[in-house]
Amino acid sequence: MRTGSEPVTARSALRARLWLSVWGVAWAIVGTAAFAFAGRPGWAAACGVLWLVAAVDLTVIVRHIRQGPHYQPGRDVPPYAPLDEPPARRPPRRHPPFRPSRHRHT
């Protein structure tokens, strides 16, 4: 059910983002070193910029995790305020009875 408050109550998988960011930092370090040793300064600089971006992202993610439930509520906190009364249920749809075809398929 959509409540219209998804941007306010949206949750992020911070632990998954943390590990993906660590993975990105590790590969950026390896890429920077490999391209620097290979004599490719342009690619080494590109990997260095990627390293910087991943390190900043890692810092932001760690900061959000340390803010605790205020920023990232746990699984026991509902993503939206519960409704006062449950929504009305529609009766189940009735399908017409099955009638076999009069034509024979040969």
matplotlib code that plots the C-alpha trace (Angstrom):
import matplotlib.pyplot as plt

x = [0.0, 1.3, 0.8, 2.4, 5.1, 7.6, 10.4, 10.1, 9.9, 12.1, 14.9, 18.2, 20.1, 23.1, 24.9, 24.8, 25.9, 28.7, 30.1, 29.7, 31.5, 34.4, 34.6, 34.7, 37.5, 39.5, 39.3, 40.0, 43.2, 44.2, 43.4, 45.3, 48.4, 48.2, 47.8, 50.5, 53.0, 52.0, 52.8, 49.2, 48.8, 45.4, 43.8, 45.6, 44.1, 40.6, 40.9, 42.2, 39.1, 36.9, 38.8, 38.0, 34.3, 34.0, 35.9, 33.5, 30.5, 31.9, 32.3, 28.7, 27.4, 29.3, 28.0, 24.4, 24.9, 26.2, 23.2, 21.3, 17.5, 16.9, 18.2, 17.7, 14.9, 15.0, 12.8, 10.4, 9.6, 6.8, 7.7, 4.5, 2.0, -0.6, -4.1, -6.8, -9.0, -8.2, -9.2, -12.5, -12.1, -13.7, -15.6, -13.7, -14.4, -16.6, -15.5, -18.0, -18.2, -16.0, -17.8, -16.0, -15.9, -18.4, -15.9, -13.6, -9.9, -8.4]
y = [0.0, 3.4, 6.2, 9.1, 9.6, 7.2, 9.9, 10.8, 7.2, 5.4, 3.2, 2.5, -0.8, 0.9, -2.3, -3.4, 0.1, -0.1, -3.3, -2.2, 1.0, -0.9, -3.1, 0.1, 1.6, -1.6, -1.9, 1.8, 1.5, -1.6, 0.2, 3.4, 1.4, -0.9, 2.0, 4.0, 1.1, 0.5, 4.1, 5.2, 8.4, 9.3, 6.0, 6.2, 9.7, 8.4, 5.6, 8.1, 10.2, 7.1, 6.2, 9.7, 9.4, 6.0, 7.1, 10.1, 7.8, 5.3, 8.2, 9.3, 5.7, 5.2, 8.5, 7.5, 4.0, 5.7, 8.0, 4.9, 4.4, 8.2, 8.0, 4.3, 2.7, -1.0, -3.7, -3.3, 0.3, 0.5, 2.6, 4.7, 5.5, 2.6, 3.3, 3.7, 1.1, -1.5, -0.8, -2.3, -5.6, -6.2, -9.4, -12.0, -11.9, -14.6, -16.1, -17.6, -21.4, -23.3, -24.3, -26.6, -25.6, -27.2, -27.5, -30.5, -29.9, -32.6]
z = [0.0, -0.9, 1.6, -0.3, 2.3, 0.7, 0.2, 3.9, 5.2, 2.7, 4.0, 2.6, 2.8, 4.6, 5.3, 1.7, 0.6, 3.2, 1.8, -1.8, -1.0, 0.7, -2.4, -4.6, -2.4, -2.6, -6.4, -6.9, -4.8, -6.8, -10.1, -9.1, -8.1, -11.2, -13.7, -11.9, -12.2, -15.8, -16.7, -17.5, -15.5, -17.0, -16.0, -12.6, -12.1, -13.1, -10.5, -8.0, -8.5, -8.2, -5.0, -3.6, -4.5, -2.9, 0.2, 0.6, 0.1, 2.7, 5.2, 4.6, 5.0, 8.3, 9.6, 8.8, 10.4, 13.6, 13.8, 14.7, 14.5, 14.2, 10.7, 9.9, 11.8, 12.5, 11.1, 14.0, 13.1, 10.4, 7.4, 7.7, 10.4, 10.6, 9.5, 12.2, 10.6, 8.0, 4.5, 3.3, 1.5, -1.8, -2.3, -4.4, -8.1, -9.5, -12.8, -15.1, -15.1, -17.5, -20.6, -23.0, -26.7, -29.0, -31.8, -32.0, -32.6, -34.8]

ax = plt.figure().add_subplot(projection="3d")
ax.plot(x, y, z, "-o")
ax.set_aspect("equal")
plt.show()
